[in-house]
Amino acid sequence: MIAYGAVGLLLLLVIAWGRTPAFRQLARIALFAALLALGVTALRHQTAAEFPAVRAGDALAPLPGGPDADGAESSTGTAASGSAVEDLERLALLHRGGQLTDAEFSAAKTRLMNGG
């Protein structure tokens, strides 16, 4: 819905600017609005087809292995974790996101629980 709102706001700004005569005719404005809505819908469907594991709101969620809370990144490129709970949460995120298979997740969890 944010995408449609942003495109709609952009269309209103272009109409208010009215730089060309086409943006002063209601029929052409309606046609342009319909084409924009169709384009946004097609783009959303294409994105959903290319990234099936991504859910709504994931773009705003912190990435596993991303920067630490203070913005610094560790030398290995993954977030430094101070406890086993944080490591388990990170593994669960990777597994849920599809980056780890069930077998890889189980093996990593077992290693972590055994302290190795």
Secondary structure as UniProt FT lines:
FT   HELIX           2..17
FT   HELIX           21..24
FT   HELIX           26..50
FT   TURN            52..53
FT   TURN            56..57
FT   HELIX           58..60
FT   TURN            64..65
FT   TURN            69..70
FT   TURN            75..76
FT   HELIX           84..96
FT   TURN            97..98
FT   HELIX           102..113
FT   TURN            114..115
//
